[in-house]
């Protein structure tokens, strides 16, 4: 596996050195992508073609490989638990993806059983079924799905997930390119109706970082994942405001490591170094990179 910087794409020793220095047993990564192979290939094709949702930015896929090799790499990094973030772009697709995810979870015990949804008739039924089958986290992609998360078709489903305590990782920020329903306002409407929803804001809400920090400050079950934030790649077009670092530090018990593996345009270790150079301290890094995710998903050492 070759990557953009010419390395072999594993950077295993660098990653392991990072968490070993912190005295951690490994990492918990709440934002990684595993999905049916033909779907993932289409996602990669989209990135290769510089589609509009990438903002026209060149986006080489660092860990482009077969599923077995990608699993070997992420396990080699010492990631103790990860996710299979999958998402539909149209109605009639989510239930099929969820069926695939059941099998993937069964054969991949270190992957948190992940499911997805779409605003369509019957969504509450198949979400309930996924929860009953053991789904531990859901993915909602507002940008790709081009839907309003406050759509009435989803209202009872958010209530179901809030009641079940199942977290939802939601790409709701307007980066790398805005969508019709991205931004904090639609999410705020959802949380006003379902304040106990365990919402994990993907990418820290990039680029509306401060708006999503405000939602986390207001709602105690709102969390944020670090996916691609603070990296050299993202800082070029969506820099995190320096004046907001104190707020990020204060929310240290609700920030979770996310990376977007394998669909990242740089080595995995760069996300970790980007967090380290924020200068928020080793205790913050330990919480973000392992403890917060382990506590949320009841992962034992």
N, C-alpha and C positions, 0 to 999 in steps of 0.2 A: 504494500500500500504506500504510494508516494503522495506527498502533500505539497502545497504551494511553496513552502519554504525549503523544499528539497530533502527533508528528513524522511524517515520511514513511516511516519504517521502514528507511531505508538507513544512516543515520549513517556514511556512507562516510568522510568527511573525518576524523571523530574516530577511527575505527578505524585508518586509515592513518597518522594523526599519531602514534598510540601506537607502532606498530612501526617507523616511520621514526626516531623519537626514539631507539630502542634500536639503530639501525643494522642492522636485520634486513631480509632480502629479502622478507618477508611473514610469514605465519602458517601453522602446520600444526595443523589442528583434527581430533582423532581421534574426536570424538563428535558427528556431525551425522546427521540423518535424511533419507534419501531412500528411497522405497519405492513400490510401485504406487499410483497415485493413489486408487483406491477404498479401499485399505487405509489410506492416510494420512488420507483423509476420515473414516474410522471412528475413527481415533485422535483426530482433532480433535473429533469428536462426543463422544467419551468425556471429553475434557478439558472441553468445554463443559457437559457434564451433571454435572460434579463427581463423577465415579465414585469408588468406595471406594479405588482405588489412588492417587488424588490427595490422599487425606487430607481430602477435603471442602473443599480450599482453592480459592478462585477462581483460575483459571488461563487468562487470555486468551492466545491464540496470536499472538505479535507479528508473525511473518513468514508470515501466511496468504496464500498466493498460488499461482498455477500454477507448475509445475515450472520452466519456462523463466525465469520472473521470479526465483524463489528462487536458481537457479543464477547469474543475472546479479548478484544482490545479494551472494552469498558471494564470487564472483570479484571484484566491485568492492571488497570489503573488503581484498583482497590475500591471501586464503587460498590458499596454493599447493597444498595437498593436504587433502582432507577425506574423509569416509567416508559410506557409505549404511547406517547402522545400521538393520537391519530384523530382525524377530523374530516367531516364531509364538506363538500362544496355545493351540495344540492340535496333536495329532499329525496328520500328513499334510499339513502346510502348509509346512514348512521347505524341502522340495525345490522346490516351486513358486516360493517366494520367491527361492531361489538361482538358478533359471532366469532370472527377471526381472533379477537382479543381474548376470548375465553380460552381457546386452544393455546394461544401464545403464553398466557399466564400459567397454564397447566404444565407446559414444557419448559418454562423459564421461571423457576421459583424465586429468583432474586429480582424479578421485575414486578413492581406493584401493578396488580390487575387494573388496567386502564380502560375506560369506556368513553363514549362521546354522545353527542345529541345534535338535533337540528329542530328549528321551530316548524313542526308539521303535525298533522293529525296523528294521534297515537303515540306521541313522544313520551308522555308520562308512563304509558304501559311498558315500552321497551326500556326506559330508564329504570323503572321499578324492577323489571326482570334482571337487568344488569346488576343492580344492587343486591338482589337476592342470590345471584350467581357469584357474588363475592367481589364486585368491582370496588376498588379502594380509592380511586381518584378518577375524575372526569376531565376531558379536555373540551373547551369551547373556543372556537376560533372565529371571532367576530369579523376580522378582516377578510379571511378567505371565504367564509360562509355568507358574508354580506347581509347579515341579519341584525335586527335590533334585539339585544338581550332582554329588553323589557317587553318584548312581544307577548301578548296575552296567551299565545299558544305555549309559552314556556313558564308561565307564572306558577302553575301548580307543580311543575317539575322542580323549579327552584325550591319551592316549599318542601317537596319530598326529600331533596338532597340536604336541605338545612336540617330537617327533622332527623335524617339518618346520620348526619354528621360526616358526610362524605365530601372531601374537598373537591373544588373545581378549579383547574388551572385555566384561566381565560386570557387569550390574547385580545386585549381590548384597547390598548394604546394605539396611537396613529403611526407608529413606526413599523417598518422603514418607509411606508407610504400610507397616507390616510385612506380610510374606507368610509363608506356612506354612514356607518353607525359606530365608528371607532371614537375613542375619547371618553372622558370621565362621566359625562352627563347620562348616557343610557345605563351605565353601571350604577350610578347613584340612585337611579329610579328603582333598579332591582333591589339594592340594599335597603332602601327605604321601606320596601314591602317585606323583605326577608333579611332582617339585620343579623340573624344567626347563621347565615350562609357562610360556609368556610371557603371564601373566595381567595384564590392565589392569583394575584395579578402578574401575568407573564411579562418578562423584560422590564420589571419595575414600572410598567406603564409607559415606556419610552414612546415619544419624547415628553409626554405630559407627566413627568416624574412628580412634580410637587403637588399636582392635583390628586394623584393616586396616593401619595404619602398622606395627604389630608384625609382621604377616605379610610386609610388604615388607622390613622389617629382617632377617627370618629367611631369606627366599628371594630370591636375587639377580636372578631374572627377573620378580619381581612389580613392577608399576608401578601408578600411580594417575592417573586423569584428574580434571581440576578441575571437571567439568561441574556448574554451578549452585552449587558450593561458594563460600562467602564473600560471595555476593551478598546484598543487602538482603532479597530474597525468602526465601532459605533460612535466613539467620541468625535469622529470626523464630521458626522452629520447630526448627532443627537447628544451633545455633551451633557453629562450630569452636572447640575449647578453646584459649585463648590459650597455655596452658602447653605445647601440642603443636607450636607454631610452630617451635621449634628442631629438632624431629625432622623436620618437613616440609622445613626448610632443608637438613638433612643428606642428605635423599633427593632433592636437587635434580636429580640426573641421571636420576631415574626418575619424575618427575612430568611429565605431558603435558597440554597445553591440550585441553580439551573444553568444548563450550558447550550442546549440545542444540538448536542451530539446526535447524529454524525454530520448534521447539515451546517457546519460552521466553516468559515473561510480562514481558519488559523488553527494551530494545535490546541488541544484541550487544555494544556497547562497554562496557556495564556489567560484564560478566564480566571484561573486561581491567582495568578500573579497580579491581574488587574484588581482583584479584591484586596490582595495584600497591600498593594501600593496606595490604597485609600488611607492607610495609616490609622485605622480604627481599632487596632490592637488585636492580640492573639485570642483573647476571650471572645471577641466579636466573631473572629474567623472560625473558632471552634463551634460556636452556636450556629452560624450560617452554613458551614460546610458539612456539619454532621448532626449536632444535638437537636436543632429545631425540627429537622425532617424526621429524625429518629423518634422524637416525642410525638409528633403529629401522626405518624403512621405506626406507632408502637413497635419499632424495630429494636430488638434486643442486641446488646453487644456480642 
